[in-house]
């Protein structure tokens, strides 16, 4: 994770930061498509001004917003 994300995580409750880090680890391990199948995080596309972005619910009323970038896979 980048410096900005780590700084933002310092300002949220520990439980939220922990859940976000778990989500990141699961995405890295299983891949984004598998995580979208996991209903516990409520991954969903956003609309309006945030079209092209997605959110994952960390707690009721708190979401992480991300943009998925396509990258070349190495064999």
PDB file with one MODEL, atoms N, CA, C and O in Angstrom:
MODEL        1
ATOM      1  N   UNK A   1       0.846  -1.176   0.000  1.00  0.00           N
ATOM      2  CA  UNK A   1       0.000   0.000   0.000  1.00  0.00           C
ATOM      3  C   UNK A   1       0.886   1.231   0.000  1.00  0.00           C
ATOM      4  O   UNK A   1       2.016   1.207   0.489  1.00  0.00           O
ATOM      5  N   UNK A   2       0.358   2.296  -0.552  1.00  0.00           N
ATOM      6  CA  UNK A   2       1.117   3.524  -0.649  1.00  0.00           C
ATOM      7  C   UNK A   2       1.083   4.359   0.619  1.00  0.00           C
ATOM      8  O   UNK A   2       0.337   4.074   1.556  1.00  0.00           O
ATOM      9  N   UNK A   3       1.909   5.397   0.626  1.00  0.00           N
ATOM     10  CA  UNK A   3       2.011   6.288   1.781  1.00  0.00           C
ATOM     11  C   UNK A   3       0.683   6.962   2.095  1.00  0.00           C
ATOM     12  O   UNK A   3       0.318   7.109   3.261  1.00  0.00           O
ATOM     13  N   UNK A   4      -0.041   7.373   1.054  1.00  0.00           N
ATOM     14  CA  UNK A   4      -1.315   8.073   1.265  1.00  0.00           C
ATOM     15  C   UNK A   4      -2.316   7.154   1.948  1.00  0.00           C
ATOM     16  O   UNK A   4      -2.998   7.559   2.889  1.00  0.00           O
ATOM     17  N   UNK A   5      -2.402   5.919   1.475  1.00  0.00           N
ATOM     18  CA  UNK A   5      -3.345   4.956   2.067  1.00  0.00           C
ATOM     19  C   UNK A   5      -2.981   4.693   3.523  1.00  0.00           C
ATOM     20  O   UNK A   5      -3.854   4.684   4.391  1.00  0.00           O
ATOM     21  N   UNK A   6      -1.703   4.480   3.791  1.00  0.00           N
ATOM     22  CA  UNK A   6      -1.281   4.224   5.174  1.00  0.00           C
ATOM     23  C   UNK A   6      -1.592   5.406   6.078  1.00  0.00           C
ATOM     24  O   UNK A   6      -1.997   5.217   7.225  1.00  0.00           O
ATOM     25  N   UNK A   7      -1.409   6.614   5.580  1.00  0.00           N
ATOM     26  CA  UNK A   7      -1.714   7.806   6.374  1.00  0.00           C
ATOM     27  C   UNK A   7      -3.215   7.900   6.647  1.00  0.00           C
ATOM     28  O   UNK A   7      -3.625   8.255   7.752  1.00  0.00           O
ATOM     29  N   UNK A   8      -4.035   7.583   5.641  1.00  0.00           N
ATOM     30  CA  UNK A   8      -5.484   7.610   5.823  1.00  0.00           C
ATOM     31  C   UNK A   8      -5.924   6.542   6.820  1.00  0.00           C
ATOM     32  O   UNK A   8      -6.849   6.769   7.600  1.00  0.00           O
ATOM     33  N   UNK A   9      -5.273   5.387   6.803  1.00  0.00           N
ATOM     34  CA  UNK A   9      -5.628   4.307   7.719  1.00  0.00           C
ATOM     35  C   UNK A   9      -5.309   4.654   9.169  1.00  0.00           C
ATOM     36  O   UNK A   9      -5.911   4.097  10.087  1.00  0.00           O
ATOM     37  N   UNK A  10      -4.373   5.562   9.382  1.00  0.00           N
ATOM     38  CA  UNK A  10      -4.055   6.002  10.740  1.00  0.00           C
ATOM     39  C   UNK A  10      -5.214   6.775  11.367  1.00  0.00           C
ATOM     40  O   UNK A  10      -5.322   6.855  12.590  1.00  0.00           O
ATOM     41  N   UNK A  11      -6.084   7.348  10.523  1.00  0.00           N
ATOM     42  CA  UNK A  11      -7.173   8.194  11.021  1.00  0.00           C
ATOM     43  C   UNK A  11      -8.487   7.457  11.233  1.00  0.00           C
ATOM     44  O   UNK A  11      -9.453   8.044  11.721  1.00  0.00           O
ATOM     45  N   UNK A  12      -8.537   6.187  10.875  1.00  0.00           N
ATOM     46  CA  UNK A  12      -9.779   5.428  11.048  1.00  0.00           C
ATOM     47  C   UNK A  12      -9.626   4.482  12.235  1.00  0.00           C
ATOM     48  O   UNK A  12      -8.505   4.180  12.644  1.00  0.00           O
ATOM     49  N   UNK A  13     -10.740   4.014  12.792  1.00  0.00           N
ATOM     50  CA  UNK A  13     -10.651   3.051  13.900  1.00  0.00           C
ATOM     51  C   UNK A  13      -9.857   1.804  13.498  1.00  0.00           C
ATOM     52  O   UNK A  13      -9.864   1.399  12.335  1.00  0.00           O
ATOM     53  N   UNK A  14      -9.181   1.209  14.466  1.00  0.00           N
ATOM     54  CA  UNK A  14      -8.339   0.034  14.198  1.00  0.00           C
ATOM     55  C   UNK A  14      -9.100  -1.093  13.511  1.00  0.00           C
ATOM     56  O   UNK A  14      -8.555  -1.752  12.627  1.00  0.00           O
ATOM     57  N   UNK A  15     -10.341  -1.322  13.900  1.00  0.00           N
ATOM     58  CA  UNK A  15     -11.123  -2.415  13.307  1.00  0.00           C
ATOM     59  C   UNK A  15     -11.325  -2.199  11.809  1.00  0.00           C
ATOM     60  O   UNK A  15     -11.311  -3.156  11.035  1.00  0.00           O
ATOM     61  N   UNK A  16     -11.512  -0.948  11.401  1.00  0.00           N
ATOM     62  CA  UNK A  16     -11.697  -0.629   9.975  1.00  0.00           C
ATOM     63  C   UNK A  16     -10.382  -0.825   9.230  1.00  0.00           C
ATOM     64  O   UNK A  16     -10.362  -1.421   8.153  1.00  0.00           O
ATOM     65  N   UNK A  17      -9.291  -0.331   9.793  1.00  0.00           N
ATOM     66  CA  UNK A  17      -7.977  -0.497   9.163  1.00  0.00           C
ATOM     67  C   UNK A  17      -7.634  -1.976   9.016  1.00  0.00           C
ATOM     68  O   UNK A  17      -7.106  -2.399   7.988  1.00  0.00           O
ATOM     69  N   UNK A  18      -7.938  -2.758  10.053  1.00  0.00           N
ATOM     70  CA  UNK A  18      -7.666  -4.194  10.016  1.00  0.00           C
ATOM     71  C   UNK A  18      -8.485  -4.876   8.923  1.00  0.00           C
ATOM     72  O   UNK A  18      -7.963  -5.697   8.169  1.00  0.00           O
ATOM     73  N   UNK A  19      -9.762  -4.535   8.841  1.00  0.00           N
ATOM     74  CA  UNK A  19     -10.626  -5.154   7.834  1.00  0.00           C
ATOM     75  C   UNK A  19     -10.165  -4.774   6.421  1.00  0.00           C
ATOM     76  O   UNK A  19     -10.211  -5.599   5.508  1.00  0.00           O
ATOM     77  N   UNK A  20      -9.722  -3.525   6.245  1.00  0.00           N
ATOM     78  CA  UNK A  20      -9.209  -3.097   4.936  1.00  0.00           C
ATOM     79  C   UNK A  20      -7.956  -3.882   4.569  1.00  0.00           C
ATOM     80  O   UNK A  20      -7.816  -4.338   3.434  1.00  0.00           O
ATOM     81  N   UNK A  21      -7.051  -4.040   5.519  1.00  0.00           N
ATOM     82  CA  UNK A  21      -5.820  -4.787   5.237  1.00  0.00           C
ATOM     83  C   UNK A  21      -6.116  -6.252   4.926  1.00  0.00           C
ATOM     84  O   UNK A  21      -5.445  -6.860   4.092  1.00  0.00           O
ATOM     85  N   UNK A  22      -7.106  -6.813   5.589  1.00  0.00           N
ATOM     86  CA  UNK A  22      -7.522  -8.192   5.285  1.00  0.00           C
ATOM     87  C   UNK A  22      -8.056  -8.266   3.863  1.00  0.00           C
ATOM     88  O   UNK A  22      -7.725  -9.188   3.118  1.00  0.00           O
ATOM     89  N   UNK A  23      -8.888  -7.289   3.486  1.00  0.00           N
ATOM     90  CA  UNK A  23      -9.438  -7.259   2.124  1.00  0.00           C
ATOM     91  C   UNK A  23      -8.310  -7.179   1.099  1.00  0.00           C
ATOM     92  O   UNK A  23      -8.332  -7.903   0.103  1.00  0.00           O
ATOM     93  N   UNK A  24      -7.327  -6.311   1.329  1.00  0.00           N
ATOM     94  CA  UNK A  24      -6.200  -6.169   0.406  1.00  0.00           C
ATOM     95  C   UNK A  24      -5.445  -7.493   0.287  1.00  0.00           C
ATOM     96  O   UNK A  24      -5.108  -7.917  -0.819  1.00  0.00           O
ATOM     97  N   UNK A  25      -5.182  -8.142   1.408  1.00  0.00           N
ATOM     98  CA  UNK A  25      -4.464  -9.415   1.387  1.00  0.00           C
ATOM     99  C   UNK A  25      -5.245 -10.484   0.624  1.00  0.00           C
ATOM    100  O   UNK A  25      -4.663 -11.265  -0.128  1.00  0.00           O
ATOM    101  N   UNK A  26      -6.542 -10.517   0.817  1.00  0.00           N
ATOM    102  CA  UNK A  26      -7.370 -11.496   0.106  1.00  0.00           C
ATOM    103  C   UNK A  26      -7.400 -11.224  -1.393  1.00  0.00           C
ATOM    104  O   UNK A  26      -7.393 -12.160  -2.193  1.00  0.00           O
ATOM    105  N   UNK A  27      -7.434  -9.951  -1.779  1.00  0.00           N
ATOM    106  CA  UNK A  27      -7.397  -9.607  -3.208  1.00  0.00           C
ATOM    107  C   UNK A  27      -6.068 -10.050  -3.800  1.00  0.00           C
ATOM    108  O   UNK A  27      -6.034 -10.627  -4.887  1.00  0.00           O
ATOM    109  N   UNK A  28      -4.975  -9.784  -3.097  1.00  0.00           N
ATOM    110  CA  UNK A  28      -3.658 -10.186  -3.599  1.00  0.00           C
ATOM    111  C   UNK A  28      -3.536 -11.699  -3.706  1.00  0.00           C
ATOM    112  O   UNK A  28      -2.901 -12.207  -4.630  1.00  0.00           O
ATOM    113  N   UNK A  29      -4.136 -12.416  -2.774  1.00  0.00           N
ATOM    114  CA  UNK A  29      -4.038 -13.873  -2.760  1.00  0.00           C
ATOM    115  C   UNK A  29      -4.989 -14.537  -3.756  1.00  0.00           C
ATOM    116  O   UNK A  29      -4.592 -15.435  -4.498  1.00  0.00           O
ATOM    117  N   UNK A  30      -6.243 -14.090  -3.767  1.00  0.00           N
ATOM    118  CA  UNK A  30      -7.275 -14.774  -4.552  1.00  0.00           C
ATOM    119  C   UNK A  30      -7.595 -14.095  -5.877  1.00  0.00           C
ATOM    120  O   UNK A  30      -8.091 -14.741  -6.800  1.00  0.00           O
ATOM    121  N   UNK A  31      -7.319 -12.815  -5.978  1.00  0.00           N
ATOM    122  CA  UNK A  31      -7.651 -12.070  -7.184  1.00  0.00           C
ATOM    123  C   UNK A  31      -8.956 -11.309  -7.015  1.00  0.00           C
ATOM    124  O   UNK A  31      -9.801 -11.658  -6.191  1.00  0.00           O
ATOM    125  N   UNK A  32      -9.095 -10.271  -7.809  1.00  0.00           N
ATOM    126  CA  UNK A  32     -10.253  -9.388  -7.697  1.00  0.00           C
ATOM    127  C   UNK A  32     -11.553 -10.104  -8.031  1.00  0.00           C
ATOM    128  O   UNK A  32     -12.559  -9.890  -7.355  1.00  0.00           O
ATOM    129  N   UNK A  33     -11.557 -10.945  -9.055  1.00  0.00           N
ATOM    130  CA  UNK A  33     -12.808 -11.602  -9.451  1.00  0.00           C
ATOM    131  C   UNK A  33     -13.323 -12.523  -8.361  1.00  0.00           C
ATOM    132  O   UNK A  33     -14.530 -12.594  -8.133  1.00  0.00           O
ATOM    133  N   UNK A  34     -12.434 -13.225  -7.688  1.00  0.00           N
ATOM    134  CA  UNK A  34     -12.865 -14.107  -6.603  1.00  0.00           C
ATOM    135  C   UNK A  34     -13.401 -13.305  -5.423  1.00  0.00           C
ATOM    136  O   UNK A  34     -14.362 -13.718  -4.774  1.00  0.00           O
ATOM    137  N   UNK A  35     -12.786 -12.165  -5.144  1.00  0.00           N
ATOM    138  CA  UNK A  35     -13.242 -11.345  -4.018  1.00  0.00           C
ATOM    139  C   UNK A  35     -14.620 -10.740  -4.295  1.00  0.00           C
ATOM    140  O   UNK A  35     -15.407 -10.543  -3.369  1.00  0.00           O
ATOM    141  N   UNK A  36     -14.906 -10.453  -5.533  1.00  0.00           N
ATOM    142  CA  UNK A  36     -16.228  -9.900  -5.860  1.00  0.00           C
ATOM    143  C   UNK A  36     -17.337 -10.913  -5.577  1.00  0.00           C
ATOM    144  O   UNK A  36     -18.483 -10.534  -5.334  1.00  0.00           O
ATOM    145  N   UNK A  37     -16.997 -12.182  -5.608  1.00  0.00           N
ATOM    146  CA  UNK A  37     -17.981 -13.232  -5.301  1.00  0.00           C
ATOM    147  C   UNK A  37     -18.258 -13.311  -3.800  1.00  0.00           C
ATOM    148  O   UNK A  37     -19.296 -13.826  -3.386  1.00  0.00           O
ATOM    149  N   UNK A  38     -17.341 -12.806  -2.994  1.00  0.00           N
ATOM    150  CA  UNK A  38     -17.470 -12.842  -1.537  1.00  0.00           C
ATOM    151  C   UNK A  38     -18.479 -11.780  -1.105  1.00  0.00           C
ATOM    152  O   UNK A  38     -18.193 -10.585  -1.186  1.00  0.00           O
ATOM    153  N   UNK A  39     -19.641 -12.203  -0.652  1.00  0.00           N
ATOM    154  CA  UNK A  39     -20.719 -11.265  -0.329  1.00  0.00           C
ATOM    155  C   UNK A  39     -20.452 -10.442   0.925  1.00  0.00           C
ATOM    156  O   UNK A  39     -21.105  -9.419   1.132  1.00  0.00           O
ATOM    157  N   UNK A  40     -19.523 -10.856   1.755  1.00  0.00           N
ATOM    158  CA  UNK A  40     -19.252 -10.165   3.010  1.00  0.00           C
ATOM    159  C   UNK A  40     -18.728  -8.753   2.853  1.00  0.00           C
ATOM    160  O   UNK A  40     -18.880  -7.939   3.763  1.00  0.00           O
ATOM    161  N   UNK A  41     -18.108  -8.440   1.712  1.00  0.00           N
ATOM    162  CA  UNK A  41     -17.544  -7.111   1.513  1.00  0.00           C
ATOM    163  C   UNK A  41     -18.431  -6.206   0.654  1.00  0.00           C
ATOM    164  O   UNK A  41     -18.138  -5.017   0.527  1.00  0.00           O
ATOM    165  N   UNK A  42     -19.485  -6.725   0.074  1.00  0.00           N
ATOM    166  CA  UNK A  42     -20.431  -5.933  -0.722  1.00  0.00           C
ATOM    167  C   UNK A  42     -19.710  -5.068  -1.758  1.00  0.00           C
ATOM    168  O   UNK A  42     -19.889  -3.851  -1.786  1.00  0.00           O
ATOM    169  N   UNK A  43     -18.907  -5.691  -2.597  1.00  0.00           N
ATOM    170  CA  UNK A  43     -18.196  -4.984  -3.660  1.00  0.00           C
ATOM    171  C   UNK A  43     -19.202  -4.584  -4.722  1.00  0.00           C
ATOM    172  O   UNK A  43     -19.958  -5.426  -5.208  1.00  0.00           O
ATOM    173  N   UNK A  44     -19.222  -3.290  -5.093  1.00  0.00           N
ATOM    174  CA  UNK A  44     -20.207  -2.824  -6.076  1.00  0.00           C
ATOM    175  C   UNK A  44     -19.673  -1.654  -6.883  1.00  0.00           C
ATOM    176  O   UNK A  44     -18.884  -0.854  -6.381  1.00  0.00           O
ATOM    177  N   UNK A  45     -20.109  -1.557  -8.144  1.00  0.00           N
ATOM    178  CA  UNK A  45     -19.703  -0.411  -8.969  1.00  0.00           C
ATOM    179  C   UNK A  45     -20.450   0.843  -8.518  1.00  0.00           C
ATOM    180  O   UNK A  45     -21.582   0.770  -8.039  1.00  0.00           O
ATOM    181  N   UNK A  46     -19.800   1.985  -8.679  1.00  0.00           N
ATOM    182  CA  UNK A  46     -20.425   3.250  -8.303  1.00  0.00           C
ATOM    183  C   UNK A  46     -21.013   3.923  -9.535  1.00  0.00           C
ATOM    184  O   UNK A  46     -20.667   3.586 -10.668  1.00  0.00           O
ATOM    185  N   UNK A  47     -21.897   4.868  -9.300  1.00  0.00           N
ATOM    186  CA  UNK A  47     -22.603   5.555 -10.388  1.00  0.00           C
ATOM    187  C   UNK A  47     -22.352   7.049 -10.308  1.00  0.00           C
ATOM    188  O   UNK A  47     -21.747   7.544  -9.357  1.00  0.00           O
ATOM    189  N   UNK A  48     -22.826   7.757 -11.324  1.00  0.00           N
ATOM    190  CA  UNK A  48     -22.738   9.215 -11.332  1.00  0.00           C
ATOM    191  C   UNK A  48     -21.310   9.709 -11.496  1.00  0.00           C
ATOM    192  O   UNK A  48     -20.577   9.231 -12.362  1.00  0.00           O
ATOM    193  N   UNK A  49     -20.916  10.667 -10.663  1.00  0.00           N
ATOM    194  CA  UNK A  49     -19.574  11.250 -10.749  1.00  0.00           C
ATOM    195  C   UNK A  49     -18.483  10.233 -10.470  1.00  0.00           C
ATOM    196  O   UNK A  49     -17.339  10.416 -10.884  1.00  0.00           O
ATOM    197  N   UNK A  50     -18.824   9.186  -9.786  1.00  0.00           N
ATOM    198  CA  UNK A  50     -17.839   8.152  -9.435  1.00  0.00           C
ATOM    199  C   UNK A  50     -17.908   6.940 -10.369  1.00  0.00           C
ATOM    200  O   UNK A  50     -17.404   5.869 -10.029  1.00  0.00           O
ATOM    201  N   UNK A  51     -18.520   7.099 -11.530  1.00  0.00           N
ATOM    202  CA  UNK A  51     -18.592   5.995 -12.484  1.00  0.00           C
ATOM    203  C   UNK A  51     -17.178   5.570 -12.860  1.00  0.00           C
ATOM    204  O   UNK A  51     -16.316   6.419 -13.089  1.00  0.00           O
ATOM    205  N   UNK A  52     -16.937   4.280 -12.925  1.00  0.00           N
ATOM    206  CA  UNK A  52     -15.615   3.739 -13.198  1.00  0.00           C
ATOM    207  C   UNK A  52     -14.877   3.351 -11.920  1.00  0.00           C
ATOM    208  O   UNK A  52     -13.827   2.711 -11.965  1.00  0.00           O
ATOM    209  N   UNK A  53     -15.438   3.745 -10.788  1.00  0.00           N
ATOM    210  CA  UNK A  53     -14.874   3.377  -9.496  1.00  0.00           C
ATOM    211  C   UNK A  53     -15.759   2.315  -8.863  1.00  0.00           C
ATOM    212  O   UNK A  53     -16.914   2.138  -9.250  1.00  0.00           O
ATOM    213  N   UNK A  54     -15.198   1.610  -7.882  1.00  0.00           N
ATOM    214  CA  UNK A  54     -15.942   0.586  -7.166  1.00  0.00           C
ATOM    215  C   UNK A  54     -15.787   0.845  -5.681  1.00  0.00           C
ATOM    216  O   UNK A  54     -14.848   1.517  -5.257  1.00  0.00           O
ATOM    217  N   UNK A  55     -16.705   0.313  -4.891  1.00  0.00           N
ATOM    218  CA  UNK A  55     -16.585   0.435  -3.440  1.00  0.00           C
ATOM    219  C   UNK A  55     -16.705  -0.934  -2.806  1.00  0.00           C
ATOM    220  O   UNK A  55     -17.356  -1.838  -3.329  1.00  0.00           O
ATOM    221  N   UNK A  56     -16.059  -1.055  -1.671  1.00  0.00           N
ATOM    222  CA  UNK A  56     -16.151  -2.266  -0.863  1.00  0.00           C
ATOM    223  C   UNK A  56     -16.508  -1.797   0.541  1.00  0.00           C
ATOM    224  O   UNK A  56     -15.844  -0.928   1.105  1.00  0.00           O
ATOM    225  N   UNK A  57     -17.554  -2.375   1.091  1.00  0.00           N
ATOM    226  CA  UNK A  57     -18.058  -1.941   2.392  1.00  0.00           C
ATOM    227  C   UNK A  57     -17.230  -2.561   3.508  1.00  0.00           C
ATOM    228  O   UNK A  57     -17.106  -3.782   3.602  1.00  0.00           O
ATOM    229  N   UNK A  58     -16.669  -1.707   4.349  1.00  0.00           N
ATOM    230  CA  UNK A  58     -15.855  -2.172   5.473  1.00  0.00           C
ATOM    231  C   UNK A  58     -16.678  -2.265   6.740  1.00  0.00           C
ATOM    232  O   UNK A  58     -16.423  -3.116   7.592  1.00  0.00           O
ATOM    233  N   UNK A  59     -17.652  -1.404   6.865  1.00  0.00           N
ATOM    234  CA  UNK A  59     -18.561  -1.382   7.998  1.00  0.00           C
ATOM    235  C   UNK A  59     -19.756  -0.558   7.521  1.00  0.00           C
ATOM    236  O   UNK A  59     -19.629   0.222   6.578  1.00  0.00           O
ATOM    237  N   UNK A  60     -20.894  -0.720   8.152  1.00  0.00           N
ATOM    238  CA  UNK A  60     -22.056   0.043   7.737  1.00  0.00           C
ATOM    239  C   UNK A  60     -21.715   1.535   7.788  1.00  0.00           C
ATOM    240  O   UNK A  60     -21.362   2.065   8.841  1.00  0.00           O
ATOM    241  N   UNK A  61     -21.824   2.191   6.655  1.00  0.00           N
ATOM    242  CA  UNK A  61     -21.538   3.620   6.579  1.00  0.00           C
ATOM    243  C   UNK A  61     -20.098   3.949   6.223  1.00  0.00           C
ATOM    244  O   UNK A  61     -19.782   5.117   5.995  1.00  0.00           O
ATOM    245  N   UNK A  62     -19.210   2.951   6.166  1.00  0.00           N
ATOM    246  CA  UNK A  62     -17.809   3.183   5.813  1.00  0.00           C
ATOM    247  C   UNK A  62     -17.404   2.255   4.678  1.00  0.00           C
ATOM    248  O   UNK A  62     -17.503   1.033   4.791  1.00  0.00           O
ATOM    249  N   UNK A  63     -16.948   2.853   3.587  1.00  0.00           N
ATOM    250  CA  UNK A  63     -16.539   2.078   2.420  1.00  0.00           C
ATOM    251  C   UNK A  63     -15.174   2.525   1.955  1.00  0.00           C
ATOM    252  O   UNK A  63     -14.773   3.669   2.174  1.00  0.00           O
ATOM    253  N   UNK A  64     -14.463   1.620   1.313  1.00  0.00           N
ATOM    254  CA  UNK A  64     -13.216   1.953   0.632  1.00  0.00           C
ATOM    255  C   UNK A  64     -13.558   2.046  -0.851  1.00  0.00           C
ATOM    256  O   UNK A  64     -14.236   1.172  -1.390  1.00  0.00           O
ATOM    257  N   UNK A  65     -13.099   3.082  -1.496  1.00  0.00           N
ATOM    258  CA  UNK A  65     -13.354   3.283  -2.925  1.00  0.00           C
ATOM    259  C   UNK A  65     -12.057   3.010  -3.668  1.00  0.00           C
ATOM    260  O   UNK A  65     -10.990   3.480  -3.271  1.00  0.00           O
ATOM    261  N   UNK A  66     -12.157   2.243  -4.751  1.00  0.00           N
ATOM    262  CA  UNK A  66     -10.957   1.913  -5.514  1.00  0.00           C
ATOM    263  C   UNK A  66     -11.262   1.919  -7.000  1.00  0.00           C
ATOM    264  O   UNK A  66     -12.417   1.872  -7.424  1.00  0.00           O
ATOM    265  N   UNK A  67     -10.188   1.980  -7.778  1.00  0.00           N
ATOM    266  CA  UNK A  67     -10.270   1.891  -9.239  1.00  0.00           C
ATOM    267  C   UNK A  67      -9.424   0.693  -9.645  1.00  0.00           C
ATOM    268  O   UNK A  67      -8.281   0.546  -9.213  1.00  0.00           O
ATOM    269  N   UNK A  68      -9.990  -0.136 -10.461  1.00  0.00           N
ATOM    270  CA  UNK A  68      -9.271  -1.318 -10.927  1.00  0.00           C
ATOM    271  C   UNK A  68      -8.540  -0.958 -12.220  1.00  0.00           C
ATOM    272  O   UNK A  68      -9.145  -0.472 -13.176  1.00  0.00           O
ATOM    273  N   UNK A  69      -7.236  -1.204 -12.233  1.00  0.00           N
ATOM    274  CA  UNK A  69      -6.430  -0.956 -13.413  1.00  0.00           C
ATOM    275  C   UNK A  69      -6.060  -2.276 -14.056  1.00  0.00           C
ATOM    276  O   UNK A  69      -5.693  -3.227 -13.366  1.00  0.00           O
ATOM    277  N   UNK A  70      -6.153  -2.337 -15.350  1.00  0.00           N
ATOM    278  CA  UNK A  70      -5.767  -3.560 -16.044  1.00  0.00           C
ATOM    279  C   UNK A  70      -4.250  -3.546 -16.213  1.00  0.00           C
ATOM    280  O   UNK A  70      -3.674  -2.560 -16.674  1.00  0.00           O
ATOM    281  N   UNK A  71      -3.617  -4.643 -15.838  1.00  0.00           N
ATOM    282  CA  UNK A  71      -2.168  -4.775 -15.988  1.00  0.00           C
ATOM    283  C   UNK A  71      -1.857  -6.048 -16.735  1.00  0.00           C
ATOM    284  O   UNK A  71      -2.636  -7.001 -16.723  1.00  0.00           O
ATOM    285  N   UNK A  72      -0.716  -6.055 -17.381  1.00  0.00           N
ATOM    286  CA  UNK A  72      -0.294  -7.257 -18.107  1.00  0.00           C
ATOM    287  C   UNK A  72       0.169  -8.283 -17.092  1.00  0.00           C
ATOM    288  O   UNK A  72       0.887  -7.962 -16.146  1.00  0.00           O
ATOM    289  N   UNK A  73      -0.251  -9.516 -17.301  1.00  0.00           N
ATOM    290  CA  UNK A  73       0.177 -10.601 -16.402  1.00  0.00           C
ATOM    291  C   UNK A  73       1.466 -11.194 -16.946  1.00  0.00           C
ATOM    292  O   UNK A  73       1.625 -11.385 -18.151  1.00  0.00           O
ATOM    293  N   UNK A  74       2.382 -11.482 -16.026  1.00  0.00           N
ATOM    294  CA  UNK A  74       3.614 -12.148 -16.439  1.00  0.00           C
ATOM    295  C   UNK A  74       3.442 -13.644 -16.284  1.00  0.00           C
ATOM    296  O   UNK A  74       2.814 -14.102 -15.329  1.00  0.00           O
ATOM    297  N   UNK A  75       3.998 -14.419 -17.221  1.00  0.00           N
ATOM    298  CA  UNK A  75       3.850 -15.882 -17.173  1.00  0.00           C
ATOM    299  C   UNK A  75       4.925 -16.517 -16.357  1.00  0.00           C
ATOM    300  O   UNK A  75       4.950 -17.739 -16.213  1.00  0.00           O
TER     301      UNK A  75
ENDMDL
END
